[in-house]
Amino acid sequence: MTNTSIQLPCAAQSVGAVNSLVTTLVQTIFTAQCALSAKSEWPPDYGDGALKDGIGKYDFIVIGAGSAGSVVASRLSENTKWKVLVLEAGDDPPQESEIPGWHPFLQRTRYSWDYYSEPQPHICQALKRRLCYNPRGKLIGGSGAINGMIYVDGHRRDFDDWLAAGNTQWGWADVKRFYERAVRPVGNATHPMGYVVLDASKHAGSVLLNNAIFKATAELGVPSKSAFEDGIEVGTTFLPVTSSKGRRTATGKTYLAKVSRRPNLHVIKNAHVHKIQFDSSGKRATSVTFSLREGYELSAEGRKEVVLSAGTIDSPKLLMLSGVGPRKHLEKLDIPVVHDLPVGSNLCDHVALRVHFKLENTSLGAFEQRTRIDFIYQFLSRNNSRLANGPTSITSFINTKGDSDLPDVQYHYTLHQQGDIEFFGVQFARRHQKYTARLSGQLRKSHLITFLLMPTKPRSVGKIRLRSSDYLDHPRIFSNYLSDPEDMATILRGIRFIERLEGTKAMRELNATLLRIPLEECDDYEYRSEAYWRCYVKYFGEGGYHQTGTVKMGPSSDRGACVDPRLRLYGVENLRVADASIMPDVPRGNTNAPTIMIGERGAEFIKQDWKEDDQGANEPK
Ligand SMILES: Cc1cc2nc3c(=O)[nH]c(=O)nc-3n(C[C@H](O)[C@H](O)[C@H](O)COP(=O)(O)OP(=O)(O)OC[C@H]3O[C@@H](n4cnc5c(N)ncnc54)[C@H](O)[C@@H]3O)c2cc1C
C-alpha cells in the first residue's frame, strides 16, 4: 500500500490527519477488493505456453473444469507420472462469484452459458420471452462457481436404484465412500490435495424465519434435525454450503487451483472444445480440437484417455458435434456418424415452483440502500457482514403422502427484506418485468418470504439436440417439464402442504400469509382451487437448474445407456464421461454433491484401470 494521499473532490482542506486516515481507508478497501478472486488463487493459464511451444501429448485430457472435471483433474494429476491437460471454455471467476449468496449477479454475464429451453406453454410463462432459463457456469469451477452452494449427498435410495438397474458399484454403500473421500482433508502445504471445503456452522439468513420454519414444519410432524447423518432424510435442517471464511469454495478452487502448480498438470482457460477426433475404427479418441481465446484453433493429443466433464448440456452437445449421437439426427445435420448412441436423450431436471408469503412483521426493519453499502464495507474491511454468510441453507424434505420415509418434495426458504428492491430485481432478472414489478410493489410495503418447492423425483424426461453443426450455436433443449401428470400431482400436494404451513401457530405468530399475485389468466379460477394452482404453476414454475442424465450410465442391456458403469462411452476404449450427465435420473436433492462424488468415483475407476502401467507413482500425502 502506498502513502500517496488521494485528491479530494471538494474544496475543504485537511491539515493532514483526516486526509491520511481516509486515504488509508480507501486503499484498504481497494486492496481487499483486489484480493477477492486474486489471480494467484486460480490455476496458471497454460494458453500462452501452448501458443508458443505447441501442445505436446498428454496422458489425460479433461474437458471442462466444473464441479466434476476439477475433481477428476486433481485426482489424476496426483500421479506424478501422468501428464494431465484441462481445457476450460471459461476464465477465472470474477469477484461476485467469491461472495457467498451473490450468484444471481453472474447470470447473463460472460461467466454463464445462458441457455433457454424450447418454448413450453405450460410452464415458465412469467419468465422473459416465456422461456425457461437454464444458466450453467462458464468459468473455473463451472456451475459450482455460480450456484447456490447447497451441499447434500442425495438419498440412499437414489443410488440403490442405480445399482438395481445394473450399475455395479454405484449403490449407496459404494458411493458413500466417495462422498466421504470428497470431504476428507488430505495433503499438506508442500503436497496439497483437493477436497470439498464446507461450512456447516454458519446458519445464515434470518433467525426469525429459520426459527419459524423449524417450528411450523415440526407442528406438521416434520422432524427437526441438527444434520442429516446418512444421506437425505425426511426433516428440516440446515444443509452445509460450499463456502468457508466468507468465500465460495467451488471445486475449481479447492480441488483444482489448489494443486495446479503440479508440474504434470496444465490448465488452459478460454479453450472452447468443439470436436473430439476418433481413429478410423471409431474405437479410440485420438485428440480434441478447441478454439483458444476465440482466435486460435489448436488440437491436443491424448495418450491414455479423454475425460468429458462439460456438464449435462455441453457434454452431449460436444459428443453429437463429434459424431456420437442418434444416427438420424446427426445425418440430418450432415455430421458423419461415429457411434449411434442415445446421447442427449433422458434429460432430467427438478421443477422449481416459487410461492410467496407476505410478512408483516414490525420487529424486522425495512431495508435501506445504505445497508448494502454497509454490508460490502464490513465484508471488505472485516469479512463479517451478511455477505460473508451467504444465503440461508434451511431446507425441508417431506413426504406429502405420509406413506413412507422417502421425501417426495423439497423446500428452500428465502426472506426478502422490505425495500430490498434492487437485489430482488437481480435475483429475478429472468422474470418478465410485469411480474417482477408486481412483487416489487409488494416488497415496498412488506417483507416477502419465498418458498421454493421442488418435487424430488420427477418422472418427466426431455432431450437435447443440436441446433446446427456450428459449435457456437446453442443446442435445442426440450425440457419437457411436467409432461408426466404425476409430477404435477406431486407439486399440487406440495402446495397443499404450504397452505397447511400457513395455518400453523408458528407462521401465524410470524404474521406471514400467502401472497396472491394478480395473474390475469389464473384469476378466472377460484383462488386456491386446484385449477387455480395448476394455472399458477404455469407462470411461477420453472427449471430447477439440476439437469442430469443426457449421457446416461447403464449396463449394456439398457438401450438408453451411453456409458457403462465405469463411465466408458460405449464403443470407445478411451473416452469417459464424468459429470452430472451420466446420472441415470436426477437424485432427490440438489445435484452438486452427487456430481462431485461422480468426479471422485470416475477418477478412481481410471486409476484402477491404468494401475498396472503406472503403479506407485502417486504424490506423497
Ligand atoms: C444457478 C445455479 C444454482 C445452483 N444451485 C445449486 C445448489 O445450491 N446446490 C447444488 O447442489 N446444486 C446447485 N446447482 C447445480 C450444480 O451446480 C450442478 O449440478 C453441478 O455444478 C454440475 O456439475 P458438472 O461438473 O456436471 O458441470 P459444470 O459444473 O457446469 O461444469 C462444466 C464445465 O465445462 C465447461 N465447458 C462446457 N462446454 C465446454 C467446452 N465445449 N469446452 C471446454 N469447456 C467446456 C463449462 O464452462 C464448465 O466449467 C445449481 C446450478 C446453477 C446453474
The ligand as a MOL file (V3000), in Angstrom:
LIG
                    3D

  0  0  0     0  0            999 V3000
M  V30 BEGIN CTAB
M  V30 COUNTS 53 58 0 0 0
M  V30 BEGIN ATOM
M  V30 1 C -27.5840 -21.0300 -10.7810 0
M  V30 2 C -27.3920 -22.4310 -10.2790 0
M  V30 3 C -27.6420 -22.7000 -8.9260 0
M  V30 4 C -27.4450 -23.9890 -8.4490 0
M  V30 5 N -27.5310 -24.2180 -7.1120 0
M  V30 6 C -27.1540 -25.4050 -6.6090 0
M  V30 7 C -27.0380 -25.6010 -5.2170 0
M  V30 8 O -27.2220 -24.6950 -4.4140 0
M  V30 9 N -26.6820 -26.8340 -4.7620 0
M  V30 10 C -26.4590 -27.8800 -5.6280 0
M  V30 11 O -26.1840 -28.9830 -5.1520 0
M  V30 12 N -26.5340 -27.7090 -6.9630 0
M  V30 13 C -26.8340 -26.4930 -7.4670 0
M  V30 14 N -26.8270 -26.2990 -8.8180 0
M  V30 15 C -26.4790 -27.4410 -9.6940 0
M  V30 16 C -24.9920 -27.8260 -9.6370 0
M  V30 17 O -24.1900 -26.6900 -9.5280 0
M  V30 18 C -24.6450 -28.6560 -10.8980 0
M  V30 19 O -25.4300 -29.8230 -10.8960 0
M  V30 20 C -23.1840 -29.0670 -10.9670 0
M  V30 21 O -22.3380 -27.9590 -10.8000 0
M  V30 22 C -22.9150 -29.7200 -12.3300 0
M  V30 23 O -21.5560 -30.0290 -12.4260 0
M  V30 24 P -20.9010 -30.5520 -13.7840 0
M  V30 25 O -19.4980 -30.8820 -13.4730 0
M  V30 26 O -21.7600 -31.6080 -14.3590 0
M  V30 27 O -20.9890 -29.3260 -14.7800 0
M  V30 28 P -20.4260 -27.8570 -14.6190 0
M  V30 29 O -20.0680 -27.5860 -13.2060 0
M  V30 30 O -21.3940 -26.9590 -15.2770 0
M  V30 31 O -19.0530 -27.8770 -15.4030 0
M  V30 32 C -18.9330 -27.9420 -16.8030 0
M  V30 33 C -17.7060 -27.1310 -17.1900 0
M  V30 34 O -17.3720 -27.4390 -18.5280 0
M  V30 35 C -17.0960 -26.2410 -19.2330 0
M  V30 36 N -17.4070 -26.4830 -20.6430 0
M  V30 37 C -18.6150 -26.6830 -21.1940 0
M  V30 38 N -18.5000 -26.8950 -22.5160 0
M  V30 39 C -17.1850 -26.8320 -22.7840 0
M  V30 40 C -16.4370 -26.9690 -23.9810 0
M  V30 41 N -17.0370 -27.2410 -25.1540 0
M  V30 42 N -15.0890 -26.8200 -23.9390 0
M  V30 43 C -14.4630 -26.5660 -22.7470 0
M  V30 44 N -15.1300 -26.4200 -21.5820 0
M  V30 45 C -16.4810 -26.5680 -21.6140 0
M  V30 46 C -18.0060 -25.2170 -18.5930 0
M  V30 47 O -17.5760 -23.8890 -18.8470 0
M  V30 48 C -17.9360 -25.6230 -17.1290 0
M  V30 49 O -16.8770 -25.0040 -16.4660 0
M  V30 50 C -27.0430 -25.0340 -9.3390 0
M  V30 51 C -26.8100 -24.7610 -10.6900 0
M  V30 52 C -26.9680 -23.4690 -11.1570 0
M  V30 53 C -26.6850 -23.1860 -12.6170 0
M  V30 END ATOM
M  V30 BEGIN BOND
M  V30 1 1 1 2
M  V30 2 1 2 3
M  V30 3 2 2 52
M  V30 4 2 3 4
M  V30 5 1 4 5
M  V30 6 1 4 50
M  V30 7 2 5 6
M  V30 8 1 6 7
M  V30 9 1 6 13
M  V30 10 2 7 8
M  V30 11 1 7 9
M  V30 12 1 9 10
M  V30 13 2 10 11
M  V30 14 1 10 12
M  V30 15 2 12 13
M  V30 16 1 13 14
M  V30 17 1 14 15
M  V30 18 1 14 50
M  V30 19 1 15 16
M  V30 20 1 16 17
M  V30 21 1 16 18
M  V30 22 1 18 19
M  V30 23 1 18 20
M  V30 24 1 20 21
M  V30 25 1 20 22
M  V30 26 1 22 23
M  V30 27 1 23 24
M  V30 28 2 24 25
M  V30 29 1 24 26
M  V30 30 1 24 27
M  V30 31 1 27 28
M  V30 32 2 28 29
M  V30 33 1 28 30
M  V30 34 1 28 31
M  V30 35 1 31 32
M  V30 36 1 32 33
M  V30 37 1 33 34
M  V30 38 1 33 48
M  V30 39 1 34 35
M  V30 40 1 35 36
M  V30 41 1 35 46
M  V30 42 1 36 37
M  V30 43 1 36 45
M  V30 44 2 37 38
M  V30 45 1 38 39
M  V30 46 1 39 40
M  V30 47 2 39 45
M  V30 48 1 40 41
M  V30 49 2 40 42
M  V30 50 1 42 43
M  V30 51 2 43 44
M  V30 52 1 44 45
M  V30 53 1 46 47
M  V30 54 1 46 48
M  V30 55 1 48 49
M  V30 56 2 50 51
M  V30 57 1 51 52
M  V30 58 1 52 53
M  V30 END BOND
M  V30 END CTAB
M  END
